[in-house]
């Protein structure tokens, strides 16, 4: 689900459509939603009625693209209360708002306009570590033995390490975002986002399997 049909929201939807990902987009303006046809939901995203029509209960991810940082914080808190398990991706206009959005419950906060909507897809194709905001990195690791057979819901890595799993690459391809109820397999690759300290803590608590380092 995408909130906001401005330039960034439209670019996100274009990327989702290009990757055959189903979505709904919410905006107050019927005119702004016209290009999206039946994918558009007209209404106030700060109300449960509108978010419910857009599928907040079933959605795996909500992407908030408002240009108003205060509204971004409010919508993040609201969506997190409605769906504690949903992945929330936000756009921050001011760098100072990044930490505030994370405290509000955002999993990923993008702040640089130059990143564009293809940031995650480009990372998965070309890079091992990518800085997406001041002090915030995306990194990937082979699933540590300590996590084999566990689901994301059982791990609760966000609480224990400060890291968020944003995608899993396995034998069935890429899950982005990953389903919280599917157990991690030994050959899975985890794609995570965190700051440097949280990445260090993750590696300390979940060291690589012995076979991986040999």
N, C-alpha and C positions, 0 to 999 in steps of 0.2 A: 504494500500500500504506500502511495506517495501522497504527501500533503504539500500542496502548493503547486500551481500550474504556471509559474513564471518560467524564466529562461532555464534555470537549473532544473526545476521539476520536469520541464518538457524534455530536456536532454537526458535525464534519468530514464524517463519513460521510453524514449527512443532507443536507449541502450537495452532496456529490459525487453522491448519488442524484438530487437535484433537478435537477442539471445533466447527467443521463444519462451520468455518468462511471463506468466499471467500477472496482471496487476490491476489496481483501481487507483484513480487519482482524484483527490478532493480539493475543491476550491470554492470560494464564495461566488465567483463570477461565471455565469453560464457561457459568456463569450469566450473566456479563457479556456473553458473545457470543450468547446465546440470541436477542435481538431481530434479529440480523443473518443468521440462517439459514445458508445455505451460503456466505455471504461471510466467515464467521468461521473463523479458524484457531486452535485451542487449542494453546498451547505457550510455550516460553521464547524470547523474541525475541533473546536473546543467543547462540543456537545457530544454526549454518548450516542444520541440518535443518528447523527451524521456518520460518526466513525463506525457504528454498527451497520449502517447501510453499505459502507465501504468495505466491510468484512474484517474489522479489527479482531473479532473473536477467532476467526480461522487463519488470519494472516501469519506468516512466519517472520516478516520483517516490515517495519514502518520506516519510511525515509521522509524526514521533515526538512523542507527546503525553503522555509520562510526567510525573508531578508531582515526580519525583526528578531534580534537575539532574545529579547525578553519573552516574546511569544514562543520562540523555540524552547526556552527553558520550561515555560508553562505546559506546552504540549508534550514535552518529554516526560514531565512528572505525571501528567494525566494518562498518557499511554502506558507508562510503567505501572501505574496503579491498576489500570484496566487489565493489563496482560503482563504479569511479572516475568513471564518466560519469553516474551517476544524480543527480537533483535531490533534495536533502535539506532538508526544512523541519522546524524544531524549535520546541518551546515551552519557554521559560525561565521558571522560577518567580522567580528572583532576577535583577535587572538585571546584577549583576556577572558572571553566567555567560554573558552574550551574547557577549563577545569570546572566551571560552574555547570556546564551541560553534562559532564561526566558524573558530577555529584548528583545531578537530577535523575540520572539513570541511563544516560546514553551509552551505548556500547562503542560506537565509532563517531568521532567528530571530525569533520573535514573543514578546514578554514581557508585554504588557498583557492582562489577562483581558477587558477591555472591547472588545478588537478583534473577537472572535468569529470564526466560521468563514467569514463572507462578506467578509472584508477585501479580498481580491484582486478579487472580482467587483464590489464596490461601487466600488473604485478605477477599474476599467476603464470603468465607466459614467459617473463623475462628475468625476474629478480628473486633473490633470496631474502633480502631485507629492504624495505622501502620506508622512508620517513614520510608520514602523512600529515603531521602537525608538529608543532614545537615539542620535542621530547617524546614523540609518540611514533612507534615503529610497527610495521607489519613484518612478522617473521614466520618461518615454517620449519617444522621438525617432523621426523618420523615418529609415529605414536610410541611413547615410552612404555616399557613393559608394565609399569605401575598403573597404567590407564587401560590396558587391554581388557575388553569385556565390559567396561563401564560405559554408561551413557553420559552425555553432557550434563543432563539433569542431576545425575548422581555425583559427578565430579565437582560441580559448583566451583569451577576454577576462578570465576570472577571474584568470589569471596576469599578463597584460599590463597590466590596468587596475584590478583589484580589483572590477570590476562583474560581476554575474551576470544573464544574460537569463532572465527567468522566464516570458515569454510573447511571442508574435509575432502581430500582427494583420495579415492579408493578404487577398488576393482570395478565399481559401477560408474566411475567417472567423478565429476566434481559436484559436491553438494554445497551450494552457497545461497543462503545460509544453511547450515546443517540442521537436521532434525534432532531435537534434544532427546528423543526416545530410542535412537539407534545406537547399539553398542559399538565401541571402537574396536577395530580389527588390527592385528599386529602389523599388517602392511599398509595401513592408512597413513596419510600425511596430513598433519594438522597445520592449518594456517591461522595464526593468532595475531592479535593486536594488543600492544601494551607499551608502557614506558620502559626505560632501560632497567630500572630496579625490579619491576614486576617480571620482566623476562629473566633476570638473574635468579629471582626466587622460584620461578617455574622450573628452570633447569636444575636448581638445587633440590627441589622437592620431587621432581620427576626426571631423574638423569636418564640419558640414552641407554637403550638395551646394550648388554655386553656384546652381542653379535654385531650391533651397529658400529661400535667403536673399534672392532677387531679388523 
